[in-house]
Amino acid sequence: MTHFNAKQIKGAQTGDFEFFTFKGWNNETVQGYVVKPVGFKRGKSYPVAFIIHGGPQGAMTNSWSYRWNAQTYAGQGFAVVTINFHGSTGYGQAFTESISGDWGGKPLEDLKAGWNAALSKYKFLDGDRACALGASYGGYMVYWMAGNWNQPWKCFVDHDGVFDARAMYYDTEELWFEEKENGGTQFDHPENYERFNPVNHVKDWRVPMLIVHSGKDFRIPDTQGLGAFTALQRRGIPSKLLHFPDENHWVLKPQNSVQWHETVNAWLKEWTEPQAK
């Protein structure tokens, strides 16, 4: 343990959090959690950051990090909602494996059900001022939601997401994972790669989006983010691109992390202000 930064963080505050459960896909129990914004006042409503975790075989848990930390959004005045959808860890191996071959199916149903459950349970959530954001698989889901569930959202933030599942197969250095998740190669099973391919739904995109991608990301190469940004620009949708040439699948350098958070927070605030269109 160290007290090196004790003086600097003396005034730091965190928001209260609470786990909740609801009935998701196939009427199965799914977990989510909500974080109240710092300075929470009863009777007031708050804009929402709806965070979608990556992996996809992972989970949002009671943990601490300077990457995708729910408390950073709470500190900016946002309430946070996050869902541990089918494919997440912590429910048993069958639950975790159920996402394979169904990236845009069960998880999306869980996200929709979890969002509705959270709005019903927590009256301080302003469902009319909410943005969805995610990285890696969470970024894939943001692209998928852009064409398949865009109605509730004022903005999206996509970090290192899969935009075109077909091209992803031939670009990634993590080839074994693509074949595991899609039941084989793209040339043997093209239908599996097209079933939930976000690029096929660009014509239905309408929500403003910030895209973040890195030049040394070989897991999901930056051509995926550049392609999605081109799609947004050609569709005439308000959009920005933040590119880190010196980062990989994660933003690890401290000053880059500061720039990441400042850019993401500014984007969320821009589109959730009461006067935002």
C-alpha positions as CSV (number, residue, x, y, z in Angstrom):
1,M,0.0,0.0,0.0
2,T,1.2,3.5,-0.7
3,H,0.0,7.0,0.3
4,F,1.9,8.7,-2.4
5,N,-1.2,10.2,-3.9
6,A,-3.2,10.6,-0.7
7,K,-3.2,14.4,-0.9
8,Q,-4.2,14.5,-4.6
9,I,-7.2,12.2,-4.1
10,K,-8.3,13.4,-0.7
11,G,-11.4,15.1,-2.2
12,A,-12.3,12.3,-4.6
13,Q,-15.8,10.9,-4.4
14,T,-17.6,7.9,-5.8
15,G,-21.2,7.2,-6.6
16,D,-23.3,4.6,-4.8
17,F,-24.0,1.4,-6.8
18,E,-26.5,-1.4,-6.7
19,F,-26.7,-4.7,-8.5
20,F,-30.1,-5.8,-9.8
21,T,-31.6,-8.8,-11.7
22,F,-34.2,-9.2,-14.3
23,K,-35.6,-11.7,-16.8
24,G,-33.6,-11.7,-20.0
25,W,-33.5,-14.0,-23.0
26,N,-35.6,-17.2,-22.6
27,N,-36.9,-15.8,-19.3
28,E,-33.5,-16.5,-17.7
29,T,-32.1,-14.4,-14.8
30,V,-29.6,-11.8,-15.9
31,Q,-27.7,-9.3,-13.8
32,G,-27.0,-5.7,-14.2
33,Y,-25.9,-2.8,-12.0
34,V,-26.6,0.9,-11.7
35,V,-24.2,3.6,-10.4
36,K,-25.6,6.9,-9.1
37,P,-23.8,10.0,-10.1
38,V,-21.5,11.8,-7.6
39,G,-23.6,14.4,-5.8
40,F,-26.8,12.5,-6.3
41,K,-29.9,14.3,-5.2
42,R,-33.2,12.4,-4.6
43,G,-36.0,13.6,-6.9
44,K,-33.6,14.7,-9.7
45,S,-33.1,12.8,-13.0
46,Y,-29.7,12.3,-14.6
47,P,-28.3,11.5,-18.1
48,V,-27.2,7.9,-18.5
49,A,-24.1,6.2,-19.8
50,F,-25.1,2.7,-20.9
51,I,-21.9,0.7,-20.9
52,I,-21.6,-2.6,-22.8
53,H,-18.7,-4.7,-21.8
54,G,-16.2,-6.5,-24.0
55,G,-14.9,-10.0,-24.2
56,P,-17.6,-10.9,-24.9
57,Q,-16.9,-13.6,-22.4
58,G,-16.3,-11.1,-19.6
59,A,-18.4,-9.0,-17.2
60,M,-18.8,-5.6,-15.5
61,T,-18.0,-6.2,-11.9
62,N,-17.3,-4.5,-8.6
63,S,-13.8,-3.7,-9.6
64,W,-11.5,-0.7,-10.2
65,S,-9.5,0.3,-13.3
66,Y,-8.6,3.4,-15.2
67,R,-10.2,1.7,-18.3
68,W,-13.9,1.5,-18.5
69,N,-14.4,2.4,-14.8
70,A,-18.1,3.2,-14.2
71,Q,-17.1,5.7,-11.5
72,T,-15.4,8.0,-14.0
73,Y,-18.8,8.6,-15.6
74,A,-20.5,9.0,-12.2
75,G,-17.9,11.6,-11.4
76,Q,-18.9,13.5,-14.6
77,G,-22.6,13.6,-13.4
78,F,-23.9,10.6,-15.3
79,A,-25.8,7.7,-13.9
80,V,-24.4,4.4,-15.2
81,V,-26.3,1.3,-16.3
82,T,-24.5,-1.9,-17.4
83,I,-25.8,-5.4,-18.2
84,N,-24.0,-8.7,-17.8
85,F,-25.8,-10.3,-20.8
86,H,-25.7,-13.9,-22.1
87,G,-22.1,-14.6,-22.8
88,S,-20.9,-13.0,-19.6
89,T,-18.9,-14.8,-16.9
90,G,-20.3,-15.5,-13.5
91,Y,-23.4,-17.5,-14.4
92,G,-21.8,-20.8,-15.3
93,Q,-20.0,-22.1,-18.4
94,A,-23.2,-22.8,-20.4
95,F,-24.3,-19.2,-20.0
96,T,-20.9,-17.9,-21.0
97,E,-20.7,-20.1,-24.1
98,S,-24.3,-19.3,-25.2
99,I,-23.1,-16.2,-27.1
100,S,-21.0,-18.1,-29.6
101,G,-22.6,-17.9,-33.0
102,D,-25.2,-15.5,-31.6
103,W,-23.4,-12.2,-31.1
104,G,-26.4,-10.0,-32.1
105,G,-29.1,-12.3,-30.7
106,K,-29.4,-13.2,-27.0
107,P,-27.1,-10.3,-25.9
108,L,-29.2,-7.7,-27.6
109,E,-32.4,-9.1,-26.1
110,D,-30.8,-8.9,-22.6
111,L,-29.6,-5.4,-23.2
112,K,-33.1,-4.3,-24.2
113,A,-34.7,-6.0,-21.2
114,G,-32.1,-4.8,-18.8
115,W,-32.5,-1.2,-20.0
116,N,-36.3,-1.4,-19.5
117,A,-35.9,-3.0,-16.1
118,A,-33.4,-0.3,-15.0
119,L,-35.7,2.5,-16.2
120,S,-38.6,0.9,-14.3
121,K,-36.7,0.4,-11.1
122,Y,-34.6,3.6,-10.9
123,K,-36.6,6.7,-11.5
124,F,-33.5,9.0,-11.4
125,L,-32.5,7.6,-14.9
126,D,-33.4,10.0,-17.7
127,G,-34.2,7.6,-20.5
128,D,-34.4,10.6,-22.9
129,R,-30.8,11.6,-22.3
130,A,-28.8,8.4,-22.7
131,C,-25.8,7.3,-24.7
132,A,-24.5,3.8,-25.2
133,L,-20.8,3.0,-25.3
134,G,-18.6,0.0,-25.5
135,A,-15.2,-1.4,-26.5
136,S,-14.1,-4.6,-28.4
137,Y,-17.2,-6.8,-28.3
138,G,-19.0,-3.8,-26.7
139,G,-17.9,-1.8,-29.8
140,Y,-19.3,-4.5,-32.0
141,M,-22.6,-4.3,-30.2
142,V,-22.6,-0.5,-30.6
143,Y,-22.3,-0.9,-34.3
144,W,-25.0,-3.6,-34.3
145,M,-27.3,-1.4,-32.2
146,A,-26.7,1.5,-34.6
147,G,-28.7,-0.4,-37.2
148,N,-30.9,-2.6,-35.0
149,W,-31.7,-0.7,-31.8
150,N,-31.0,3.0,-32.2
151,Q,-34.3,4.6,-31.0
152,P,-33.5,5.3,-27.3
153,W,-30.0,6.7,-27.8
154,K,-28.8,10.3,-28.1
155,C,-25.3,9.2,-29.0
156,F,-22.9,6.2,-29.3
157,V,-19.2,5.8,-28.4
158,D,-17.4,2.9,-30.2
159,H,-13.9,1.8,-29.1
160,D,-12.1,-0.8,-31.2
161,G,-15.4,-2.5,-32.4
162,V,-16.0,-5.0,-35.2
163,F,-17.7,-3.1,-38.0
164,D,-17.5,-5.7,-40.8
165,A,-17.4,-9.3,-39.7
166,R,-16.4,-10.6,-43.1
167,A,-13.3,-8.3,-43.3
168,M,-12.6,-8.9,-39.7
169,Y,-11.9,-12.6,-40.4
170,Y,-9.2,-11.8,-42.8
171,D,-7.7,-8.9,-40.9
172,T,-7.3,-10.1,-37.3
173,E,-4.3,-11.8,-35.7
174,E,-6.8,-13.6,-33.4
175,L,-8.0,-15.9,-36.1
176,W,-8.8,-18.9,-33.8
177,F,-11.3,-16.8,-32.0
178,E,-13.2,-15.8,-35.2
179,E,-13.4,-19.5,-36.1
180,K,-14.5,-20.5,-32.7
181,E,-17.2,-17.9,-32.5
182,N,-18.5,-18.5,-36.0
183,G,-18.3,-22.2,-36.3
184,G,-15.4,-22.3,-38.8
185,T,-13.8,-20.3,-41.5
186,Q,-15.5,-17.4,-43.4
187,F,-15.2,-19.2,-46.7
188,D,-16.8,-22.4,-45.4
189,H,-19.5,-20.7,-43.4
190,P,-20.1,-17.2,-44.8
191,E,-23.7,-17.2,-43.6
192,N,-22.5,-17.3,-40.0
193,Y,-20.4,-14.2,-40.5
194,E,-23.2,-12.3,-42.3
195,R,-26.0,-13.2,-39.8
196,F,-25.1,-10.4,-37.4
197,N,-22.8,-8.3,-39.5
198,P,-23.2,-4.6,-38.6
199,V,-22.0,-3.4,-42.1
200,N,-25.2,-4.8,-43.6
201,H,-27.3,-2.3,-41.6
202,V,-25.6,1.0,-42.3
203,K,-28.6,2.3,-44.2
204,D,-30.5,2.3,-40.8
205,W,-27.8,4.3,-38.9
206,R,-29.0,7.6,-37.6
207,V,-27.4,8.3,-34.1
208,P,-24.3,10.5,-33.7
209,M,-21.2,8.5,-33.0
210,L,-17.7,8.9,-31.7
211,I,-15.3,6.3,-32.9
212,V,-12.0,5.5,-31.2
213,H,-9.4,3.1,-32.7
214,S,-5.7,2.5,-32.4
215,G,-3.0,2.0,-35.0
216,K,-1.4,-1.0,-33.3
217,D,-4.6,-2.9,-32.6
218,F,-4.0,-6.2,-34.4
219,R,-6.9,-7.9,-32.7
220,I,-9.5,-5.6,-34.3
221,P,-7.5,-3.6,-36.8
222,D,-8.1,0.1,-37.2
223,T,-9.5,-0.4,-40.7
224,Q,-12.7,-1.5,-38.9
225,G,-13.0,1.9,-37.2
226,L,-12.0,3.8,-40.3
227,G,-14.6,2.0,-42.3
228,A,-17.3,2.8,-39.8
229,F,-16.3,6.4,-39.7
230,T,-16.6,6.6,-43.5
231,A,-20.1,5.1,-43.2
232,L,-21.1,7.7,-40.8
233,Q,-19.7,10.6,-42.8
234,R,-21.3,9.4,-46.1
235,R,-24.6,9.0,-44.2
236,G,-24.3,12.6,-43.0
237,I,-24.5,11.5,-39.4
238,P,-22.6,13.8,-36.8
239,S,-19.5,11.8,-36.0
240,K,-15.9,12.2,-34.8
241,L,-12.8,9.9,-35.0
242,L,-10.1,9.7,-32.4
243,H,-7.1,7.7,-33.5
244,F,-4.2,6.7,-31.4
245,P,-1.3,5.6,-33.6
246,D,0.8,4.4,-30.6
247,E,-1.8,2.3,-28.8
248,N,-3.0,-1.3,-29.3
249,H,-6.3,-2.9,-28.3
250,W,-6.2,-0.9,-25.1
251,V,-5.3,2.7,-24.4
252,L,-2.5,2.3,-21.9
253,K,-0.3,5.4,-21.9
254,P,-1.4,7.9,-19.1
255,Q,-1.7,11.0,-21.3
256,N,-3.5,9.1,-24.0
257,S,-5.9,7.8,-21.3
258,V,-6.5,11.4,-20.2
259,Q,-7.2,12.4,-23.8
260,W,-9.5,9.4,-24.3
261,H,-11.6,10.3,-21.2
262,E,-11.8,14.0,-22.0
263,T,-12.9,13.3,-25.6
264,V,-15.5,10.7,-24.5
265,N,-16.9,12.8,-21.7
266,A,-17.2,15.8,-24.0
267,W,-19.1,13.8,-26.6
268,L,-21.5,12.4,-24.0
269,K,-22.2,15.8,-22.5
270,E,-22.7,17.4,-26.0
271,W,-25.5,15.0,-26.9
272,T,-27.2,14.7,-23.5
273,E,-27.5,18.4,-22.7
274,P,-31.2,19.3,-22.3
275,Q,-30.9,21.5,-25.4
276,A,-29.3,18.8,-27.5
277,K,-31.3,17.8,-30.6
